[in-house]
Amino acid sequence: MKKIILLSDTHSHIDDVILKYVDQADEVWHAGDIGNLAVTDTLKKYKPLRAVYGNIDDDKARMEFPLHNRFFCEGVDVWITHIGGYPGKYNQEIREEITKNPPKLFICGHSHILKVIYDKKLNLLHMNPGAAGKSGFHQVRTMLRFVINGEAIKDLEIVELGKK
């Protein structure tokens, strides 16, 4: 069983509110637009981190993190990318691969809009945790936490981090 904190679009922002939840998790996953690598360096001091770079991230972030991160957590095939779209409107660059070889859990960021949607056609769960940072049009900072136990994704919670 793994307790996961999922965040995205920190845009160089990390604070004690985020870290309080990180401390309760087994792993942290970041779906891009990290900003300053001080964010991921801080997260790595607390828990194991899996991350991808986003469109605002510089060469340093692109050297440290991949564009796509596909892996297994327990028995769940996970694919994290920054600009991925959502069911029915997947990004053109990933549409062919996600259709041919869908993961069980598809995660992206970029939109700053929290969404959790089950894609019945591809039999996958899509998650976008919204934005945990203070830059962007969103009004409330958000992230997700959930548990992966074997092949089950469960106990999903929306975490509101406060107004930006």
Salt bridges, closest charged atoms under 4 A:
ASP9 OD1 - HIS11 NE2 3.46
ASP9 OD1 - HIS82 NE2 3.90
ASP9 OD1 - HIS112 NE2 3.26
ASP15 OD2 - HIS13 NE2 2.80
ASP15 OD2 - ARG141 NH2 2.95
GLU27 OE2 - LYS2 NZ 3.64
GLU27 OE1 - ARG50 NE 3.15
ASP33 OD2 - HIS11 NE2 3.51
ASP33 OD2 - HIS82 NE2 3.20
ASP41 OD1 - LYS44 NZ 3.91
GLU64 OE2 - LYS44 NZ 2.36
ASP77 OD2 - ARG70 NH2 2.67
GLU96 OE2 - LYS100 NZ 3.78
GLU97 OE2 - ARG70 NH1 3.97
GLU157 OE2 - ARG145 NE 3.14
